[in-house]
Amino acid sequence: MFKDSFFKKVENKTNVDKDTILSLAKKMQNSNMKDEKTIRELIAEISTITGKSVSKEKENKIVNAILQDNIPKNIDSMF
Protein backbone atom coordinates (compact mmCIF):
# COMPACT_ATOMS: atom_id res chain seq x y z
CA MET A 1 0.00 0.00 0.00
CA PHE A 2 1.08 3.59 -0.43
CA LYS A 3 2.79 5.45 2.36
CA ASP A 4 1.07 8.33 4.10
CA SER A 5 3.62 10.68 2.49
CA PHE A 6 2.15 9.83 -0.89
CA PHE A 7 -1.35 10.70 0.28
CA LYS A 8 -0.08 13.95 1.81
CA LYS A 9 1.49 14.92 -1.52
CA VAL A 10 -1.74 14.19 -3.38
CA GLU A 11 -3.85 15.93 -0.74
CA ASN A 12 -1.66 19.03 -0.82
CA LYS A 13 -1.83 19.17 -4.60
CA THR A 14 -5.54 18.40 -5.00
CA ASN A 15 -7.23 19.18 -1.66
CA VAL A 16 -8.69 15.66 -1.72
CA ASP A 17 -8.35 13.65 1.50
CA LYS A 18 -6.99 10.12 1.88
CA ASP A 19 -10.42 8.50 2.42
CA THR A 20 -11.78 10.04 -0.78
CA ILE A 21 -8.70 8.91 -2.69
CA LEU A 22 -9.04 5.35 -1.39
CA SER A 23 -12.76 5.30 -2.16
CA LEU A 24 -12.11 6.51 -5.70
CA ALA A 25 -9.30 3.99 -6.16
CA LYS A 26 -11.60 1.16 -5.07
CA LYS A 27 -14.27 2.37 -7.49
CA MET A 28 -11.71 2.47 -10.30
CA GLN A 29 -10.48 -1.00 -9.41
CA ASN A 30 -14.02 -2.35 -9.70
CA SER A 31 -14.73 -0.53 -12.98
CA ASN A 32 -14.19 -1.61 -16.55
CA MET A 33 -11.30 0.64 -17.53
CA LYS A 34 -11.62 -0.46 -21.15
CA ASP A 35 -15.09 1.08 -21.42
CA GLU A 36 -14.98 4.65 -22.72
CA LYS A 37 -18.21 5.66 -21.00
CA THR A 38 -16.94 4.43 -17.62
CA ILE A 39 -13.67 6.30 -18.05
CA ARG A 40 -15.48 9.53 -18.95
CA GLU A 41 -17.72 9.15 -15.89
CA LEU A 42 -14.67 8.70 -13.65
CA ILE A 43 -12.99 11.74 -15.19
CA ALA A 44 -16.13 13.79 -14.49
CA GLU A 45 -16.23 12.52 -10.91
CA ILE A 46 -12.56 13.32 -10.33
CA SER A 47 -13.10 16.75 -11.85
CA THR A 48 -15.96 17.40 -9.44
CA ILE A 49 -14.04 16.10 -6.41
CA THR A 50 -10.97 18.22 -7.17
CA GLY A 51 -12.89 21.27 -8.33
CA LYS A 52 -10.83 21.34 -11.53
CA SER A 53 -12.46 21.51 -14.92
CA VAL A 54 -11.28 19.23 -17.71
CA SER A 55 -11.61 20.45 -21.28
CA LYS A 56 -13.13 18.09 -23.85
CA GLU A 57 -9.74 17.95 -25.59
CA LYS A 58 -7.94 16.94 -22.39
CA GLU A 59 -10.68 14.43 -21.55
CA ASN A 60 -10.26 12.84 -24.98
CA LYS A 61 -6.49 12.61 -24.47
CA ILE A 62 -6.95 10.97 -21.07
CA VAL A 63 -9.51 8.49 -22.42
CA ASN A 64 -7.27 7.58 -25.37
CA ALA A 65 -4.22 7.17 -23.13
CA ILE A 66 -6.12 4.82 -20.81
CA LEU A 67 -7.69 2.82 -23.63
CA GLN A 68 -4.29 2.42 -25.31
CA ASP A 69 -2.61 1.49 -22.01
CA ASN A 70 -0.36 4.51 -22.40
CA ILE A 71 -0.29 5.63 -18.77
CA PRO A 72 2.64 5.77 -16.31
CA LYS A 73 3.14 2.60 -14.31
CA ASN A 74 4.77 4.47 -11.39
CA ILE A 75 2.08 6.81 -10.09
CA ASP A 76 4.27 8.08 -7.26
CA SER A 77 6.65 9.64 -9.80
CA MET A 78 3.80 11.87 -11.06
CA PHE A 79 3.89 13.82 -7.78
DSSP file (Angstrom, degrees, kcal/mol; ACC not computed):
  #  RESIDUE AA STRUCTURE BP1 BP2  ACC     N-H-->O    O-->H-N    N-H-->O    O-->H-N    TCO  KAPPA ALPHA  PHI   PSI    X-CA   Y-CA   Z-CA
    1    1 A M              0   0    0      0, 0.0     2,-0.0     0, 0.0     0, 0.0   0.000 360.0 360.0 360.0 159.5    0.0    0.0    0.0
    2    2 A F        -     0   0    0      1,-0.1     2,-0.1     2,-0.1     0, 0.0  -0.330 360.0-112.3 -69.7 152.1    1.1    3.6   -0.4
    3    3 A K    >>  -     0   0    0      1,-0.1     4,-1.3    -2,-0.0     3,-0.9  -0.454  26.4-110.9 -79.7 158.5    2.8    5.4    2.4
    4    4 A D  H 3> S+     0   0    0      1,-0.2     4,-2.4     2,-0.2     5,-0.2   0.802 116.5  65.9 -59.8 -28.5    1.1    8.3    4.1
    5    5 A S  H 3> S+     0   0    0      1,-0.2     4,-2.1     2,-0.2    -1,-0.2   0.866  98.6  52.9 -63.0 -34.5    3.6   10.7    2.5
    6    6 A F  H <> S+     0   0    0     -3,-0.9     4,-2.4     2,-0.2    -1,-0.2   0.944 109.8  47.1 -63.3 -47.6    2.2    9.8   -0.9
    7    7 A F  H  X S+     0   0    0     -4,-1.3     4,-3.1     1,-0.2    -2,-0.2   0.873 110.0  53.6 -63.5 -36.6   -1.3   10.7    0.3
    8    8 A K  H  X S+     0   0    0     -4,-2.4     4,-2.8     2,-0.2    -1,-0.2   0.914 108.4  49.8 -63.3 -42.2   -0.1   13.9    1.8
    9    9 A K  H  X S+     0   0    0     -4,-2.1     4,-1.8     2,-0.2    -2,-0.2   0.937 114.6  43.9 -61.0 -46.9    1.5   14.9   -1.5
   10   10 A V  H  X S+     0   0    0     -4,-2.4     4,-2.5     2,-0.2     6,-0.4   0.925 114.2  50.1 -64.5 -44.5   -1.7   14.2   -3.4
   11   11 A E  H  X S+     0   0    0     -4,-3.1     4,-2.9     1,-0.2    -2,-0.2   0.909 110.8  49.2 -62.0 -42.6   -3.9   15.9   -0.7
   12   12 A N  H  < S+     0   0    0     -4,-2.8    -1,-0.2     1,-0.2    -2,-0.2   0.860 116.6  42.6 -64.2 -35.4   -1.7   19.0   -0.8
   13   13 A K  H  < S+     0   0    0     -4,-1.8    -2,-0.2    -5,-0.2    -1,-0.2   0.811 131.8  20.2 -80.5 -31.1   -1.8   19.2   -4.6
   14   14 A T  H  < S-     0   0    0     -4,-2.5    -3,-0.2     2,-0.2    -2,-0.2   0.571  89.5-126.7-117.9 -12.7   -5.5   18.4   -5.0
   15   15 A N     <  +     0   0    0     -4,-2.9     2,-0.5    -5,-0.3    -4,-0.2   0.793  67.3 132.6  62.5  29.8   -7.2   19.2   -1.7
   16   16 A V        -     0   0    0     -6,-0.4    -1,-0.2    -5,-0.2    -2,-0.2  -0.957  53.3-129.4-112.9 126.9   -8.7   15.7   -1.7
   17   17 A D     >  -     0   0    0     -2,-0.5     4,-2.2    -3,-0.1     3,-0.3  -0.234  22.1-105.5 -77.9 165.3   -8.4   13.7    1.5
   18   18 A K  H  > S+     0   0    0      1,-0.2     4,-2.8     2,-0.2     5,-0.2   0.870 117.5  53.7 -55.9 -44.5   -7.0   10.1    1.9
   19   19 A D  H  > S+     0   0    0      1,-0.2     4,-2.2     2,-0.2    -1,-0.2   0.891 109.9  47.7 -62.0 -39.6  -10.4    8.5    2.4
   20   20 A T  H  > S+     0   0    0     -3,-0.3     4,-2.5     2,-0.2    -1,-0.2   0.900 111.9  50.7 -66.8 -40.7  -11.8   10.0   -0.8
   21   21 A I  H  X S+     0   0    0     -4,-2.2     4,-2.7     2,-0.2    -2,-0.2   0.935 112.2  46.3 -61.6 -47.1   -8.7    8.9   -2.7
   22   22 A L  H  X S+     0   0    0     -4,-2.8     4,-2.3     2,-0.2    -2,-0.2   0.886 112.2  50.8 -64.8 -38.8   -9.0    5.4   -1.4
   23   23 A S  H  X S+     0   0    0     -4,-2.2     4,-2.1    -5,-0.2    -1,-0.2   0.919 112.6  46.2 -63.3 -44.1  -12.8    5.3   -2.2
   24   24 A L  H  X S+     0   0    0     -4,-2.5     4,-2.6     2,-0.2    -2,-0.2   0.899 110.9  52.7 -65.8 -41.1  -12.1    6.5   -5.7
   25   25 A A  H  X S+     0   0    0     -4,-2.7     4,-2.4     2,-0.2    -2,-0.2   0.905 109.4  49.1 -61.3 -41.7   -9.3    4.0   -6.2
   26   26 A K  H  X S+     0   0    0     -4,-2.3     4,-1.7     2,-0.2    -1,-0.2   0.910 110.8  50.2 -63.9 -42.0  -11.6    1.2   -5.1
   27   27 A K  H  < S+     0   0    0     -4,-2.1    -2,-0.2     1,-0.2    -1,-0.2   0.909 111.7  48.0 -62.3 -41.5  -14.3    2.4   -7.5
   28   28 A M  H >< S+     0   0    0     -4,-2.6     3,-1.3     1,-0.2    -2,-0.2   0.892 108.5  54.6 -65.7 -39.2  -11.7    2.5  -10.3
   29   29 A Q  H 3< S+     0   0    0     -4,-2.4    -1,-0.2     1,-0.3    -2,-0.2   0.847 111.0  45.4 -62.0 -34.7  -10.5   -1.0   -9.4
   30   30 A N  T 3< S+     0   0    0     -4,-1.7    -1,-0.3    -5,-0.1     2,-0.2   0.352 101.3  89.9 -91.9   5.5  -14.0   -2.4   -9.7
   31   31 A S  S <  S-     0   0    0     -3,-1.3     2,-1.1    -4,-0.2    -3,-0.0  -0.650  86.0-109.0-102.6 158.9  -14.7   -0.5  -13.0
   32   32 A N    >   -     0   0    0     -2,-0.2     3,-1.7     1,-0.1     7,-0.2  -0.749  30.9-171.8 -85.0  99.5  -14.2   -1.6  -16.6
   33   33 A M  T 3  S+     0   0    0     -2,-1.1    -1,-0.1     1,-0.3    -4,-0.0   0.286  80.5  64.0 -81.6  12.9  -11.3    0.6  -17.5
   34   34 A K  T 3  S+     0   0    0     34,-0.0     2,-0.6     5,-0.0    -1,-0.3   0.284  82.5  92.6-109.8   5.5  -11.6   -0.5  -21.1
   35   35 A D    <>  -     0   0    0     -3,-1.7     4,-2.2     1,-0.2     5,-0.2  -0.896  66.3-153.2-103.2 117.0  -15.1    1.1  -21.4
   36   36 A E  H  > S+     0   0    0     -2,-0.6     4,-2.5     1,-0.2     5,-0.2   0.874  94.3  53.0 -58.0 -41.5  -15.0    4.6  -22.7
   37   37 A K  H  > S+     0   0    0      1,-0.2     4,-2.2     2,-0.2    -1,-0.2   0.915 109.3  49.1 -62.5 -43.3  -18.2    5.7  -21.0
   38   38 A T  H  > S+     0   0    0      2,-0.2     4,-2.3     1,-0.2    -1,-0.2   0.916 111.1  50.0 -61.8 -44.3  -16.9    4.4  -17.6
   39   39 A I  H  X S+     0   0    0     -4,-2.2     4,-2.5     1,-0.2    -2,-0.2   0.919 110.3  49.7 -62.0 -44.5  -13.7    6.3  -18.1
   40   40 A R  H  X S+     0   0    0     -4,-2.5     4,-2.3     1,-0.2    -1,-0.2   0.884 109.9  51.6 -63.3 -38.3  -15.5    9.5  -18.9
   41   41 A E  H  X S+     0   0    0     -4,-2.2     4,-2.3     2,-0.2    -1,-0.2   0.907 110.4  48.5 -64.5 -41.2  -17.7    9.2  -15.9
   42   42 A L  H  X S+     0   0    0     -4,-2.3     4,-2.8     2,-0.2     5,-0.2   0.897 109.7  52.1 -65.7 -40.2  -14.7    8.7  -13.7
   43   43 A I  H  X S+     0   0    0     -4,-2.5     4,-2.5     2,-0.2    -2,-0.2   0.926 110.5  48.7 -60.6 -44.5  -13.0   11.7  -15.2
   44   44 A A  H  X S+     0   0    0     -4,-2.3     4,-2.2     2,-0.2    -2,-0.2   0.906 112.0  49.0 -62.2 -41.9  -16.1   13.8  -14.5
   45   45 A E  H  X S+     0   0    0     -4,-2.3     4,-2.7     2,-0.2    -2,-0.2   0.920 112.1  47.5 -65.1 -43.5  -16.2   12.5  -10.9
   46   46 A I  H  X S+     0   0    0     -4,-2.8     4,-2.6     1,-0.2     6,-0.3   0.901 110.4  53.4 -63.9 -40.1  -12.6   13.3  -10.3
   47   47 A S  H  X>S+     0   0    0     -4,-2.5     4,-1.4    -5,-0.2     5,-1.2   0.912 111.4  45.6 -59.5 -43.7  -13.1   16.8  -11.9
   48   48 A T  H  <5S+     0   0    0     -4,-2.2    -2,-0.2     2,-0.2    -1,-0.2   0.925 112.8  49.7 -65.8 -45.7  -16.0   17.4   -9.4
   49   49 A I  H  <5S+     0   0    0     -4,-2.7    -2,-0.2     1,-0.2    -1,-0.2   0.902 118.4  38.3 -61.2 -42.6  -14.0   16.1   -6.4
   50   50 A T  H  <5S-     0   0    0     -4,-2.6    -1,-0.2    -5,-0.2    -2,-0.2   0.644 102.8-128.1 -85.7 -15.1  -11.0   18.2   -7.2
   51   51 A G  T  <5 +     0   0    0     -4,-1.4     2,-0.5     1,-0.3    -3,-0.2   0.734  67.3 128.7  73.5  21.1  -12.9   21.3   -8.3
   52   52 A K      < -     0   0    0     -5,-1.2    -1,-0.3    -6,-0.3     2,-0.2  -0.927  54.7-134.2-112.5 131.4  -10.8   21.3  -11.5
   53   53 A S        -     0   0    0     -2,-0.5     2,-0.5    -3,-0.1    -9,-0.0  -0.552  12.1-150.7 -82.7 150.4  -12.5   21.5  -14.9
   54   54 A V        -     0   0    0     -2,-0.2    -7,-0.0   -10,-0.0    -2,-0.0  -0.982  14.9-132.3-122.9 120.6  -11.3   19.2  -17.7
   55   55 A S     >  -     0   0    0     -2,-0.5     4,-2.8     1,-0.1     5,-0.2  -0.271  23.8-113.6 -66.5 158.7  -11.6   20.4  -21.3
   56   56 A K  H  > S+     0   0    0      1,-0.2     4,-2.5     2,-0.2     5,-0.2   0.884 118.6  53.8 -59.9 -38.8  -13.1   18.1  -23.8
   57   57 A E  H  > S+     0   0    0      2,-0.2     4,-2.0     1,-0.2    -1,-0.2   0.931 111.0  44.1 -62.3 -46.3   -9.7   17.9  -25.6
   58   58 A K  H  > S+     0   0    0      2,-0.2     4,-2.5     1,-0.2    -2,-0.2   0.900 112.0  53.6 -66.7 -40.2   -7.9   16.9  -22.4
   59   59 A E  H  X S+     0   0    0     -4,-2.8     4,-2.8     1,-0.2    -2,-0.2   0.924 108.5  50.0 -58.8 -44.7  -10.7   14.4  -21.6
   60   60 A N  H  X S+     0   0    0     -4,-2.5     4,-2.6     1,-0.2    -1,-0.2   0.894 110.2  50.1 -61.5 -40.2  -10.3   12.8  -25.0
   61   61 A K  H  X S+     0   0    0     -4,-2.0     4,-2.4     2,-0.2    -1,-0.2   0.908 112.0  47.6 -64.9 -41.9   -6.5   12.6  -24.5
   62   62 A I  H  X S+     0   0    0     -4,-2.5     4,-2.4     2,-0.2     5,-0.2   0.941 112.8  48.5 -63.5 -47.9   -6.9   11.0  -21.1
   63   63 A V  H  X S+     0   0    0     -4,-2.8     4,-2.8     1,-0.2     5,-0.2   0.935 113.3  47.1 -58.2 -48.3   -9.5    8.5  -22.4
   64   64 A N  H  X S+     0   0    0     -4,-2.6     4,-2.0     1,-0.2    -1,-0.2   0.898 110.8  51.9 -62.8 -40.8   -7.3    7.6  -25.4
   65   65 A A  H  <>S+     0   0    0     -4,-2.4     5,-3.5     2,-0.2    -1,-0.2   0.917 113.4  44.3 -61.9 -43.2   -4.2    7.2  -23.1
   66   66 A I  H ><5S+     0   0    0     -4,-2.4     3,-1.5     3,-0.2    -2,-0.2   0.934 113.4  49.4 -67.6 -45.9   -6.1    4.8  -20.8
   67   67 A L  H 3<5S+     0   0    0     -4,-2.8    -1,-0.2     1,-0.3    -2,-0.2   0.821 114.4  45.7 -64.0 -30.2   -7.7    2.8  -23.6
   68   68 A Q  T 3<5S-     0   0    0     -4,-2.0    -1,-0.3    -5,-0.2    -2,-0.2   0.319 112.3-119.6 -94.2   7.7   -4.3    2.4  -25.3
   69   69 A D  T < 5 +     0   0    0     -3,-1.5     2,-0.4     1,-0.2    -3,-0.2   0.858  68.5 140.8  57.2  37.3   -2.6    1.5  -22.0
   70   70 A N      < +     0   0    0     -5,-3.5    -1,-0.2    -6,-0.2    -4,-0.1  -0.416  29.0 115.1-108.1  54.5   -0.4    4.5  -22.4
   71   71 A I  S    S-     0   0    0     -2,-0.4    -9,-0.0    -5,-0.1     0, 0.0  -0.903  74.4 -89.8-123.0 152.4   -0.3    5.6  -18.8
   72   72 A P        -     0   0    0      0, 0.0     3,-0.1     0, 0.0    -2,-0.0  -0.299  24.2-153.2 -60.9 140.6    2.6    5.8  -16.3
   73   73 A K  S    S+     0   0    0      1,-0.2     2,-0.9     2,-0.1    -2,-0.0   0.729  86.4  62.6 -84.8 -24.5    3.1    2.6  -14.3
   74   74 A N    >   +     0   0    0      1,-0.2     3,-0.9     2,-0.0     4,-0.3  -0.803  61.4 177.1-105.7  91.2    4.8    4.5  -11.4
   75   75 A I  G >  S+     0   0    0     -2,-0.9     3,-2.0     1,-0.2     4,-0.4   0.855  75.3  65.2 -62.7 -36.9    2.1    6.8  -10.1
   76   76 A D  G >  S+     0   0    0      1,-0.3     3,-1.3     2,-0.2    -1,-0.2   0.807  93.4  61.5 -58.1 -30.7    4.3    8.1   -7.3
   77   77 A S  G <  S+     0   0    0     -3,-0.9    -1,-0.3     1,-0.2    -2,-0.2   0.665  90.4  69.5 -71.7 -14.5    6.6    9.6   -9.8
   78   78 A M  G <         0   0    0     -3,-2.0    -1,-0.2    -4,-0.3    -2,-0.2   0.685 360.0 360.0 -74.2 -17.5    3.8   11.9  -11.1
   79   79 A F    <         0   0    0     -3,-1.3    -1,-0.2    -4,-0.4    -2,-0.2   0.349 360.0 360.0-114.5 360.0    3.9   13.8   -7.8
